[in-house]
Structures are given as C-alpha cells and as structure tokens.
Amino acid sequence: MRDILDPAKLAELKADAENPLIPPSRRVAARLALRELREGGAEAAELARMRRALLGD
C-alpha cells in the first residue's frame, strides 16, 4: 500500500497527525489513516509469508 501512496501525501498525513494548529478532527483522521496504512502493510506482509510457506517458495 505504501508503494502506491504519493510520498508527498504520506508526508502531509504525518505532519497533520502532529500539528497542534490544525483542527483536532483532522489530526485524528490523519492518525487513523496512518494506522490503517501500517496495519495494512503488516497484514500484506503476513499474507505474503503465509503464501510463500504454503507454496514452498
């Protein structure tokens, strides 16, 4: 997932998640998006490991 996300957008999400000058709802939304990206990446990696194990790759 991270590979298809624009690096500028990822940097913007990270900045929004920590910026106390923007509305709290936007900070929360940015944090949730970053968490979903992390969890999605971990899930994809685990699925790839399971696939390799099952297929003997």
N, C-alpha and C positions, 0 to 999 in steps of 0.2 A: 504494500500500500504506500509506503513511504517513497518508493521509487516513482510512483505516478503523481505524487503531490509536488506542486511547484515549490522549490526551495524558498522563494520569497513569501509564499503563503504560510509555510511552516514557520518561518522566522516571525511573521506577523502574529500568528497564533501564540507563539512563545512570549512575544512582547506583550500581547494583550492579556495573557494569563497573569502577568506580574505587575502590570501598570496600575497603580492605585488611583490614577487620574481619570480613568475611564469608568463608566457605569459598572456596578457590581455584576449585573446580569450578563454583560459582555465578557467580563473576566471569567465568570462561571462557565459560560458557553465555550470559551477558548480552552479552559481546563478540561472540560468534558471531551471536547474534540481531540485534544492531545492524548487523553487517557484511552479513548477509543482507538486511536492510531497505534498506541503502544500495545494494547491488548490484541488488536487485530494482527499486528506484526508477530507477536508471540504465538498467537493461535496458528497463523500460517506456517511459522517455523515448526511448530509441533506437528502439524498435519504433514508437512514435508518429511519430517523424521519418521513418522509412522508409515508413510507411503514407502519410503526407502527400505524400512525394515521389512515390510510386508512383501515387497517386490524383490528384495535381495540386492538392491542397488548399492 
